Amino acid sequence: MNLKDVERIGRRWFEMWNIPDFNIADEIVDQNYNPSWTGIDAVGPAQVKREIMYFRSVFPDLEYEIIELKAEEEKVWIHYRGKATHTGAGWGFQPTNKTIDLEGISILYLNENGKVINQWDAFSFYELFLKLGLVPPLGELHKYLTNFKK
């Protein structure tokens, strides 16, 4: 694939999350897309749509900014930052109404047709929950675990 086209797909991915625009999922996500780490019972564009709907039910004002983007022939690396307010219940936690900043890296893997077939994401949910005041600092976590032995 042309590197400009690969870059465009990376930008469209985050545009899809920011607007959100589910039509973009139909445009850029392969029908067999199914990363095992998401735990969402759907494949293809439907999987991405459900993930976006869930995240945005917890953080309705979620907005991502691309910090750096690097295209290769069949993948694109995206370093991003986001900002969001926790106004919805999710992952077993009630809303805190706190606004947080988050940061991560996504790698989108593409097929020869320019569709996203897989994604790897480096993002810390623990850090997110810590910023929201929902979990203790990692160094204090042992105080909350039963039968923890030093």
PETA-V168273 format. One record per residue. PHI is phi in whole degrees, 0 to 359 (999 if undefined). BURIAL is I if it has 16 or more other ideal C-beta (glycine too) atoms within 10 Angstrom, else O. D_FIRST is the distance of its C-alpha to the first C-alpha in whole Angstrom. Layout:
BEGIN
PHI_BURIAL_D_FIRST + PHI_BURIAL_D_FIRST
END
This chain:
BEGIN
999_I_0 + 294_O_4 + 297_O_6 + 295_O_8 + 293_O_7 + 296_I_7 + 300_I_10 + 301_I_11 + 295_I_11 + 299_I_13 + 291_O_16 + 296_I_16 + 304_I_17 + 283_I_20 + 297_I_21 + 302_I_21 + 288_I_24 + 287_O_25 + 293_O_26 + 286_I_26 + 228_O_24 + 291_O_24 + 296_O_22 + 294_I_19 + 301_I_19 + 297_O_19 + 284_O_16 + 246_I_14 + 256_I_16 + 292_I_16 + 299_O_19 + 260_O_20 + 304_I_19 + 197_O_22 + 300_I_22 + 290_O_26 + 283_O_27 + 284_I_27 + 71_O_30 + 262_O_29 + 275_O_30 + 195_O_27 + 230_O_24 + 69_I_21 + 304_I_21 + 299_I_25 + 296_I_25 + 296_I_23 + 299_I_25 + 296_O_28 + 297_I_27 + 297_I_27 + 300_O_30 + 294_O_32 + 303_I_31 + 284_O_32 + 287_O_35 + 272_I_36 + 232_I_34 + 299_O_34 + 262_O_34 + 308_I_31 + 220_O_29 + 259_I_26 + 229_O_25 + 279_I_21 + 269_O_23 + 209_O_20 + 222_I_16 + 228_O_14 + 263_I_10 + 236_O_9 + 304_O_6 + 231_O_7 + 201_I_10 + 223_I_11 + 261_O_15 + 228_I_17 + 267_O_21 + 228_I_23 + 233_O_27 + 220_I_29 + 221_O_32 + 200_I_34 + 248_I_37 + 277_I_39 + 247_O_40 + 234_O_40 + 284_O_41 + 187_O_38 + 56_O_38 + 86_O_42 + 244_O_42 + 278_O_44 + 300_O_43 + 254_O_44 + 63_O_43 + 271_O_42 + 262_O_39 + 230_I_36 + 254_O_34 + 222_I_31 + 211_O_28 + 193_I_25 + 225_O_22 + 243_I_19 + 240_I_16 + 259_I_14 + 260_I_12 + 244_I_9 + 269_O_9 + 294_O_7 + 268_O_8 + 78_I_7 + 254_I_11 + 288_I_13 + 253_I_14 + 198_I_16 + 216_I_18 + 239_O_20 + 228_O_22 + 255_O_25 + 210_O_27 + 258_O_31 + 295_O_33 + 300_O_36 + 298_O_36 + 300_I_35 + 295_I_38 + 297_O_40 + 298_I_39 + 277_I_41 + 76_O_44 + 265_I_43 + 225_I_43 + 283_O_45 + 304_O_44 + 306_O_43 + 294_O_45 + 254_O_48 + 302_O_46 + 301_O_49 + 294_O_51 + 258_O_50 + 263_O_50 + 287_O_52 + 61_O_54 + 286_O_52 + 240_O_53 + 278_O_53
END
